[in-house]
């Protein structure tokens, strides 16, 4: 399988970026629960679970006979260890989703009780993401190079700058995957990846970077194109903590200045759904908010003039990913037409972009796909690289999470509307789950619903 963004490390407890869980979550690591193709929560390492009437206590009944790839048995001690470790040792902002946990305790070897400090409608869903991964108490000494999990695959080889090889886990507790070996092959650019697909060097283009190249795979006797939904909002981020984007009028001007339909046609050959806020169609609170800021360059010019930002130059620091660079060029052109000059600076991804933009927030504008599911929470954290600080927004999210489950959708929908109206960022489009595969490959996941790439059902429908 061909991919572009190589993970800087295999340890997603200390290294951010979507590439790490993409390669390891669901294949090497598993959680107590998972999310299915329809976005529903299903048991995984927990055979079943119960939630107390007050919404504060979850009891997980663990599968028996599950082993880690280091040979250790998976027990309640490991589950408690894994949950506690997120709170104590993880270095990433995503770990804050575990802050609501007051205590995780072992009831017996195969039962775990988790008590929350307050009811949380979102915590169980968060447990389907990387923060819910189960680790061996004796297998965390070198996660960057030697991950130890319970999943259907185990790490066989990692060749930096080239590939990650996964072998079938012979001691896997569940149904064995059909493939005995999967190679994740990383390319520097989309052209090289496409050429490898055309010449038979790879069997799957895991993420089509340049949709205009799909015409090269029009031979239906050789290739199939798979297009489904994803959770990847392509966000045009604006640094809310510094000028000129501290001024709401400037942020609004940016939103009015962008012709989103033209951008998707130009940069994605029409492959991308317009959304208008930080939500995807698989979220229960999703609604199309693109009408909040219709394309109106005259209104954009007036807002910039009123804010005293007309003719201003801003620093547009963009990861050197094909989709981000192509979008940035269109955005810069459209902003230039209303009087805002955006100087594009490509940054090597992941290392430099994560260091400069994500960690230090040293930028004015940026573009990246946020693939974490149900990620409205990122705008409720003033320390996140958006630097958005709105107590009213944070209050809505807290009310939605801690209130009655039936009220969650309404509060989150209100929050998504507020976020859009306040122009905290601009949402260029929702990234489709777009792949090209050899005609003989079957079982690829149509929809990207979680952070991992689900390899468990992939198989050869016929000999190549």
N, C-alpha and C positions, 0 to 999 in steps of 0.2 A: 504494500500500500504506500503510495507516494504522498508525502506531506511537505509543507513548507517550513513551518515554525518548529525548530528543534528545541526540546526542553533544555534549559541550561543545567538542570539537575533533575534527578528522579524523585527528589524529596519535596513533596508539595506541602509539607509542614513548615518549611523555611523558604521555599522558592515559589514566587507567584507566577501567574501566567497560565493561560488555558492549555498550553501544550503538555504540561506535566500530568494533570488528571486525564487528559485525552488519551495519553499513552498507557496509563496505569490503573485508573479507576474502573472497576468492573472486569478488568482483565487480570491484574495482579491483586488488587485490593477489592474487598467487598464491605458493605455496611450491614447493619441490622435490618435495614429496609432499603428498598430501591424504588425507582419510578419507572413505570412501563411506558410504552409508546403512546398511550393516550394521556400521559401525565398523572396517572393515578399511583398512589403509594401502595406498594406490595411488600409482604414479608420477604426477607432474604436469609441472613444468618439467624434471624429470629423466626422461628416457625409461626409464631403468632405474638400478638401484643394486645394489652388492654390499656385504656385511658380512663382515669378516675372521673367521677361525675363533676368534680370541681375543676378538672382540666389541668391539675398540677402534677399528677403522678402517672408515669408510664411504667408498666411491667412487661418486660420482654422475656419470652420463653425461648431459649436458644436451642438450635439444632445440636444433636449429639453426633459424635464421630467426625467432627470437622477438624482438620489439621492445617497448620500453617506449612509453608514450603520448607521451613527449617525443621519440620518433624514434630514441633510442639503442638499439643492439643489446644483447640480454641475453647476457652471456658469463660465463665462470668468474670473471673479475675482480669482477663484480657479486655473484656468490654469495659469494665470500670476503669482500667488503666488507660484505655484509648480515649474515653470521654474526659477523664481528668487531665490527660496530657494536652488536649486541645486548650484547656483553660490555663494550664501552667507553662507549657513549653512552646506552643506554636508562636511563630513570629508574624503571622499574616493577619491583615484586617478581617478576613473572612472568619477568623476564629471567634470574633465577637458575637457571632450568632450562638455560641455556646455559653455566653455570660448568664443567660437566664437559668441555667442549671445550678440548683443549690447543692444537690448531692446525688451521686451515683453510688449504689451499694449492691453488693452481692447478697442474694437471698439464699441461693444454694449454687452448686457448680454450674447450673444451666438456667439460672433465673437472675435477672438484673432489674432492680427498681431504680428509676430515675425520678427525683423530685425536683420540680421547678420552683423558683422563688415566686413566680406568679404564673397564671395560665398563659400559654403561648400557642396561638393557632399555627404559627409558622415553624416552630422548632422541629417537629417531626419531619416536615418537608426538608428542612436544612440537613437533617440526618441522612438524606439520600445523596447529598453532595459530598465533597471531599472531607468535610469536618466529621462525617459519620463513619469514615473508614476505620476498620478494626485492625489493630496492630498487635503483634506478638510482644509480650513483655521481654522476651529474650532476643528480639529481632529488630531493634531500633538503633543499633550502634553505628550503622553506615547506610542510612536510607538513601542518600544521594547516589550511591553506586550499587547497593545490594538491597533492594526492596524485598520485604518478606510479607506475604499476604496469604489469604485463603482462596484466592480466585482460580479460575479455570486455566490460567496461564502463569508461567514464572519467567523471570528474566534469564535468558540464555547468553546474551551478548549485548554489549553497548559499545559502539564504535563512534566516538565523538565526531561530529561533522558529517556523519554518514548514515548510521542506522541504529535501530534498537530491534533486537531479535527476541521474540517470545516463543517459548516452547509449551506444548500442552503439559499441564500439571497432572501427572499420573496418579496422584493421591487426592485429586479433587473430589469433594463430597457429593457434588451434583452430577448432572448429565455431562459427560465428557464433550468438549467442543469437537466439531467435525474436523477441524484443521489441526494437524500436529505441530505446525510452525507458522508463525506470522512474522513477517519482516516489515517494520515501519521504516521506510526509506526517506531520508530528508534531503531536499533539494534547495539550492541557493535561489533559484528563480523558477517561475511558472513555466517558462519556455522549455527548460531542461526537463522538468517533470512531464510535460506533455509529450516531448520527444521520446522519453523513456516509455510512456504508455503506447505510443504509436509503433515503437520497435519491439515491444514485448518485454521490456526490461522490468516493468511493474504490471500488476494486474488491476489495480484500482488507483484512481486519482481521488484521494480522500476528501479533499476540498478544492473545488475548481476555483482558481484564483482569478482567472480572466474569462468570464463567460463568453466573450466574443470568439474565443478559441474553440467553442463547442462544434463549430462547423467542420473541424478537422476530424471529428469522431462520428461523422454522419453514416458510416458504413455499419448498418444494423446487423450485418452478419458477423461483425467482429466486436462491436461495442454496444453498450447500453448506457443511457443517461438517466440518472436517478435524481429527482428533485422533490424534496419535502420541506417541512417547516423546521425552524430552529429556535433557540432562545437567544440568538446573537444580535443584540441591538447594536448597530453601528452608530456610535455616539460621536458627535462633534462637540467635544468638551470645551468649555470656556472657564478660565480660571476666575471663579467668583470672588477671589480674595484680593485681586489687584486690578488696577486700571488697565484698560477702560471697561473691563467686564464687571467691575463692582457696580456699575450703573446699569440698572435693569433696562433702561432705554437702549443701551448699546446691544445687550443680549437680544432684546426684541428685534432690533434692526437686523441682526444676523439672521434670525429666523425668517423675517420677511424677505430678506435678500436672496434666499436660496430657493431655486426652482427644483424641488425634490424630484419631480417626474423626469425632468431633463437630466438631472444628475444620475438617476438610476439608468436611464437609457444610455447616457454617454459613458458612464464608468462601469456599468454592470450589464450592458446589453439587455436591459429590461428585467433582469433577474434580481428582484428585491422588493419587499412589501413595505409600503409607507405606513408608519405607525403613529408618530407624533408625540410619543412619550416613552418612558422606561418600562414597557410591558410588551409581551408577545401574545399572540392569539391563544396559546395554551394556558395563559394565566386566567383564573376565574374572573378577575376584575378588568380584563382587557376591554378597551373600546378604541375605535379609530379616532384619534384626536388631531389628525392632520389638518382639519379645518380650522383649528385654533389660530394658525398662522399661515394663511394662504400667501402665495407668491405675490409680493407687492413692493417692487423696488422703489417706487416713489415714497411710500410710507417709511421704508428703510432709510432713505436719504434724509427725510425730515427728522426722524428719531436721532440719527447720528449728528445732524446739525444742532438739534436742540440740546444734545448731551455734550456738545463741544468736541466730538470725536471725529468730525469730518476730516479726511486726509490723514488720519492717524495710521501708523505702521505698527503691526503686531507680530509677535514671534509665533510662528505656526510650526511646532515641532511634531513630526509625524513618524511613526514606526515605518521602517523600510519594507513594508509588506505591500504586495501589488494592489490589493483592494483599497488599502489606506492611502497609498500614494495617488492612485487614480482618482479617488474621491476628493483628496486634498487639492488636486489641480483644478477640479471643477469648482470647488468651494472658493478657492483663492480668486479665480476668474470672476465669479459672480459677486464676491465681496468687493472686488476692485471696481466693478461697475457702479456700485453705490457709494464709493468713496472711502473704503477701508482697505488698506494695503496689507495683505497677509504674506509674509516672507516665509516660504516653506524651507524647513531644515529637516532632511531625512536623518533619523536616528536608527542605529543598528538595533534590531529586535531579536531576543528580548532584553539583553543586558543593559544597553544604554538607555532605551526608552523607559524601562522599569526604574532605573536609577534616577534619571533626570526628571521625567514627567511624573511617573506614578509615585515614587518615594519622596522626591524633593518638591514636586509641584512647581518646577522651574519652567514655565511655559505660559503662553497666553491662550493659544488654541491647540487642539490636537484631535486626532481621529483614531478610534480603535473599536473593535467589536467586543462587547461585553457578553460573554457566553454563559456566565453564571445564571442559573434559572432563578426566577422570582427575586430580582435584585434591586427592587425599589429602595431597600435599606441602605444602599451605597450613598444615596443623596442625604440620608439622615445623619451621616457621620461628617462633621465639619473638618475632620482631619483627613478625610479621603481626598484624592487628588483633585476632585471637582472644587473643593473648598467651599461647598455650598452650606450655608448656615441659616436655616429657617426653622425656628422653634415650632411654628404652627404645623409645618410639614412633619417634623419628628413626632409631634403630638398625635397627628392622625394615624401614623404608622403604629405608634404604641397602643392607641385605642383599638385599632384593627387587630393587632396581635393578641392583646390581653383580654379583649371583650368576648362576647358570645361568638361562637363559630359562625353563626348565621349573619353576624354584623361585619365580619372581616372583609368580605367583598366590597360592601358599601364604603367602608372607611378607606380601603386601599384605592378604590376608584376615585374617591375625593382627593386622595393624596396625589394620584397620577395626574388628575386635572390641575391641581395646584402647581405641581412641578412643571407642567407644560405651560400654563399661563404665566408663571414667573420666569419662563425662558431660562431655567437653570442650566440647560444645555440645548443642543439641537439634535434630533434623532433623524439621521439621514435616511435610513431604511433598516428593515430587518433582514439579516443575512439568510438566504435560503440554505438548506442542507443540500448542496449540489455536488454530485459525484459522477465520475465516469468509470465504468467497470468493463472488464472483459465479459463478453456475452455469456461465458460459462460460469461466472460467479453468481451465486445466489445467497440470499439471507442477509444482505446488507441492510442496516437500519435506515428506513426511509426518513424518519423524523429524528432530529437531534433534540432529545428531551432532557438529558442530563449532561454532566461534565465529561463523562468517559465515552469512548467509542466502543459500542457494543459489538464485540467480535464473536460472541458465543454462538450465534446462529449462522455465521458465514460458512459457506461450503461450496464445493464444486458441484454444480448441477449435472455436469458431464465432464469427461476428460478433455483437457485443453488441447 
